[in-house]
């Protein structure tokens, strides 16, 4: 039997791409997901344990059944605006659920975890691009929960010998280059799929804010292809062979694109007119977020090979054009919360 890796949130966007990368590297990804925000059709490379991080008994049963060698932790609520409007569900799901996971790992003797963190832990910075040594001062509850989990990983490493890596990625984008999986959220809040929906439908796209202190007045973000993120998770997993403790890495290109630049690139790729209008700023959004990812290059050997705007939008557009809801390809095992 190949080594198994428990992938929490593996039915979601980034988690499912990581599962494909794990399978390609010879692992069996075991997806642990309650499917509240993921999709069974995205679970294609290993078994699905339908379970909730808030249910410790389900977690213990999954570890006993599959005996994974490591965990990749993606399961989290991840909408900035929602976290501002309803922070309670974010602290309960993201923080309490993660602590349940860490305690279940300890009980099962699992010492390795790769954590899906976020650039939102940095908040608004005075200098760009942002390095791992920058102060972490999140400006929304979503970022605060990610930072809280990072601190728990540090403390569990010091006290219990946990080996943990947090990957602080910037804006995940694009779709599987082979077209097997892609981005699907309900509701969809990410810019690129919304731009492509407007290109396909002819609807008017609302851009949140045109008065930020940026060259064209719209937010600037560092977009990194989801396949590059999946590759980084494999490299982070390999790095956990070293001594116990915690480390963190930024994942991005170091180059930001504004909302209007993304729209222009999408017009070029799709050949469609994309109509836009401006709306108010979205609560909790920093004006600029770009990554200094040199540390990931030095220490993990990771470089973003597929993260040009052209490649990101081309793969996302191909996925958008062929998108359907495939039947699930794996057996669902275990009980579960919805």
N, C-alpha and C positions, 0 to 999 in steps of 0.2 A: 504494500500500500504506500502511495506517495505521501510525503509530509503534508499535513493539513494545516491550513491557516484559517482561523475564525475571522470572518469579515463582517463586523457590525455595520449595518447600513449598506450592505452589498447589493441591495436591489435598487439603490439610488444611482444618481448620475456618475459621480466620480468613483464610488465604490464598485459599480459594475465594470467600469473600465479597468480598475485595479484587479478585479477577479479574472478578467481575460488575460492580463499580463501575468498574474500568478500561474494560471494554467499553462501559459506558454513557456514559463520557466520551470515547469515540472511539479508544481504544487497542486493540491486540491483545495480550492477555496470553498469553505463552508459558510454560506451566507446566513447571518442572524439578523432578522429584520421583521418588524411588525407590519410592514406594508402600508403603514399609514401615509407615507410619502414616497414610497418606492413602488416598484412594479414587478410582478412575478415574471413577466416576459423578459426582464433584464437579467434574470438568474439563469445562466446558460452553461456554466462551466463546473458546477458542483452542486451539492445538495442545498436545499433551503430549509433552515430551521425558522419557522415563524414564531417569533418570541419578542418580548419587550424587555428593554434594559431595566425597567423598574420592577421586574419580576425575578427575584433572585433564584427561586426554585427552577425556573425555566433556564436561566443561565447555567446553573450547576448541572442540570440535566444535559444541556448541549455540550458542555466541557467533558462530562463523563462519557457521552456517547461517541464523540469524535476525537477526543484527546489531541487537540491541535498543538503544534510546536510554537505558535506565536499568534498574536492578534493584530489585525488592522482595524482601527476604530474610526468609522465614518459616521456612525449614527448620531444625528443631532438635528434639532430644528435650526434653520439657517436663513431666515428672512429678517433682514435688519429692521424694516419697518414694523413687522409683527412683534419683534422683540421689544421695541419701544412702546408699542400699544399694549402688550400683554407680557411683561417680563416674567411673571410668575411661572408660566408654562416653560419658559426657557431655563430658568434656574432648576426647576424640578426635572425636566427631561434631560437637559445637557449635563448639569452638575450631579444631581442625585443618581441618574442613570449611569454616568461614568464611574462614580464611586462604587456602585453595585458591581460594575464590570471588573474594576480593579480588585475588589475583594473576592469575587468569584475566581479571578485568575490566581490570586494568592492561594486560595483553598485548593485549586487544581494543580498547583505547582508550575504555572505558566509564568515565565519571567520576561518575555519579550513582547513589546507593543510598539506599533507605529501609529501615531495619532494624527488625525486630520485636523490641524489647527488653521489659523487664518491670519491674514495681514491686518484684520480689524483689531487685533490686540494692540496695534501700535497707535491707533487713534489718529489725530492730526499731528503731523511732524513739521518741524521748521526747515528741515533739509530733506531733499530727495536725491537719489534713491535711498531707501531705508535699509539699513543693515541690521543684523541680529543684535547688535549692541545698543540700538536705539531704545530709549525708554518706552515701556509699554503702558499706555494710558488710553484704553478703549473709550469711545464716546457713545457706545450703545450697549444694551444688555447682551446682545449676541456676542460681541467681542469680549465682554466681561466674562461670560461663561467659558469661552475658549481659554482665556488667560487663567481662570480659576482651575481648569483641568490641567493646564501646563504646570501650575504650582503643585497640584496634587501629585503629578508624575515625578517632579523633582523630589518631593518629600518621601514618596514611596520608594524611589530609587535609593535615597540616603538611608532609610530605615529598614527596608525589606529586600534590597538587592535587585529591584526592578531595573530592567534595561529598557529605556524608552527614548524614542525620537519623536519630536513634534515637527511636522512639516507645515510651515506657515506659507500657504500659497496665496497668490494674489488672485486675479480673476480667471477662474477656470472657464474654458470655452472650447468650442469645436465638438467633433464627434469622431467615433471610431473610424479610422481611414478605410477599413474594409466594410463599413456600413452596417455592422451587426447590431450596434447599440448607439444611442445618442442621448441628447438632452431632452428631458420631458419632466416638467414640473406642473403642479396644479395647486395654486395658480402659478403662472410663469411670470417671473419678475426680472429675469436676466436680460440684459440689453440685446445681445446678438440674436437669440431666438425671437424676441419681440420685433426686432428689425426685419428678420426674415419672414415672420408672419405678415408684417405689413407689406413686404415685397410681393408675397404670394397672393394676398387678399385685396390689395389696393386700399386698405384701411389707413387712416392717418395715425402715425406714431407720435405719442406724447413723450417728449424729452423732459426729464425732471430738472429744471433749473437752467437758466442761461446767464446767471449773474455771479458765477463762481470766479475767484481770482485765477483764472487760467487764460491761455491765449484766445480761445474763442468763447469763453464764458461757460462751457459745459465741463462736467466732471472728466477727469483724466484717470485712466486705469491701465494697469499692466496685465495684458491678457496672455495666458499660458495655456497651451493645448492640453486637453484632458489626457491624451495619450502620453505626453511628456510627464504629466503628473503621475500617471500610473507607473511609468518607468522609474520615477524618483522613489516611489514606495518600495519597489523591488530593491533598489540600491540601499534605501534606509534599512530594510529588513536584513540585508546582508551585513550592514554595519553593526548590528546588534550582537555580533559575535565578540565584540570587544568588552571591556570591563563594564560592570553595572554602573548605572547612572543615567542622567538625562542630557540630551542635546537637542538643539533646534536649528532648523535650516529654513531660509527663505526660498521660495520657488517662484521665479518670474523671469522676465527677459531683460529687465532694467530699462525698458523703453515703454513709455505710456502713450496711449491713444485716447483722444477725446471722444465723447459721444458722437459729435458731428463727423469726426474722422472715420469712426466705425460705419456710420450711415453711408458716407462716400465710398468706402471700400465695398460695402454690400451692394451698392448700386453698380459698381464695376463688375463684381463677380456675377451677380444675377442678371444684369442687363435690364433690370426693372426700375421704374420710377418709384421712389419711396417718399411719400409725403410726410412732412413732420410739422409739429407745432410744439410750443414750449408750455410746460406747466410749472407749478411751484416746485421748489426743492423738496427732496424726500428727507424726512427727519433722520438724523444720524449719519448722513453721508459726508465724509471728508472730501475736499475738493480734488486732491491728488493722492494717488497711492502707486508708487513704483518700487520695484524690488532691487536691492543689491544682493544677487544670488551667487556671488563669487565663492562664498564658503561652501555651498553645495558642490560647486565645480571642483574645488580643492580637495574636499574631504570625502565626498561621495562619488566623484567622477560623473556628476550629472550636469548635462547641458541641454537646454531646450532646442531640440532638433526640428520640431514641427510647429513652432509657435509664431510664424509670420502671420500677419493679418490675412493674407491671401489664403494660406493653408487652413487656418482656423475657419474662415467663412466658407471656403469651398467645401470642407468636410461637413460643416453644419448645414449647408444648403442641400447637399446630396442627401443627408439624413432627413431633412425637412421635406424634400420632394418625394421620398419613398416611404415616409413614415406611415406605419400601420401599427396595429396592436397584435403582435404575434402570440400564438398560444405558448404557455410556459413549457419549457423543455425539460424540466427536472421535477422530481417527486418532492412534495412538501412533507416534511417529517416533523413530528413533535406537535404539541398543542400550541396555543398562542393567543395573545391579546390582539385585538384589531388595531 
